[in-house]
Amino acid sequence: MPTPNLTRLSKSRIVAGLQCERRLWLGTYRRDAMETTPASQAVLGAGNDVGDLARELYDPGRLTGHVENIAKALAETAEALQFNASPPSLLYE
């Protein structure tokens, strides 16, 4: 029997579904059919800018996350959480 293709549920997907069910469906099953508008690019860019600014203001910290490799991201995050630093280090995604 084939293994079902499981889709992970994230906060971003929940918000997308609350905003527009079609957006959630397209983002999950048909990413190639989604439109990238200048407005959506601006929102994504602003989010990246906020993350960059947070790292500048609250550094030192550790940037984690591998978008294409969830297992690697989880392992790296678990390792960072086990490190006993005083004061504790910040983790950024």
C-alpha positions in Angstrom: 0.0 0.0 0.0 1.5 3.4 -0.9 2.3 5.8 1.9 0.1 8.9 2.0 1.6 12.2 1.2 1.4 14.0 4.6 1.4 17.8 4.6 2.7 19.5 7.7 0.4 22.1 9.4 2.2 25.3 10.4 1.1 28.6 11.9 1.6 30.2 8.4 -0.8 27.6 6.8 -3.4 28.1 9.5 -3.3 31.9 8.9 -3.5 31.4 5.2 -6.5 29.1 5.6 -8.2 31.7 7.8 -7.6 34.4 5.3 -8.6 32.4 2.2 -9.3 28.7 1.8 -8.2 28.8 -1.8 -4.9 30.3 -0.8 -4.3 27.4 1.6 -5.2 24.8 -1.0 -3.0 26.3 -3.7 -0.1 26.8 -1.2 -0.4 23.2 -0.2 -1.1 21.4 -3.5 -0.4 23.8 -6.4 2.4 26.2 -5.4 3.2 26.5 -9.1 -0.3 28.1 -9.7 0.1 30.8 -7.0 0.6 34.3 -8.1 3.6 36.3 -6.7 2.5 39.9 -6.7 4.7 42.9 -6.0 2.6 43.4 -2.8 3.2 39.9 -1.6 6.9 40.2 -2.3 7.0 43.5 -0.3 5.4 41.7 2.7 7.9 38.9 2.5 10.7 41.4 2.2 9.5 43.4 5.2 9.4 40.1 7.2 13.0 39.4 6.3 14.0 42.9 7.2 12.4 42.6 10.7 14.2 39.3 11.2 17.5 40.9 10.2 16.9 43.9 12.5 16.0 41.6 15.4 19.3 39.7 15.0 21.2 43.1 14.9 19.5 44.4 18.1 19.5 41.2 20.2 22.7 39.5 19.0 24.5 37.3 20.0 22.3 34.5 18.9 22.2 31.5 16.6 20.4 31.4 13.2 18.8 28.0 12.7 16.6 26.6 10.0 16.8 24.6 6.8 13.7 25.2 4.8 14.3 22.3 2.4 15.5 19.9 5.1 13.2 19.7 8.1 15.1 16.8 9.7 18.3 18.8 9.7 16.5 21.9 11.0 15.0 19.9 13.9 18.4 18.3 14.8 20.2 21.7 14.7 17.5 23.3 16.9 17.6 20.4 19.4 21.4 20.7 19.6 21.2 24.5 20.2 18.6 24.0 22.9 20.8 21.5 24.8 23.8 23.9 24.9 24.1 25.3 28.4 25.2 28.9 28.0 25.0 31.5 30.6 23.3 33.7 29.7 21.2 31.5 27.4 21.7 32.1 23.7 18.9 33.3 21.4 17.7 31.2 18.6 16.6 32.7 15.3 14.7 31.0 12.5 
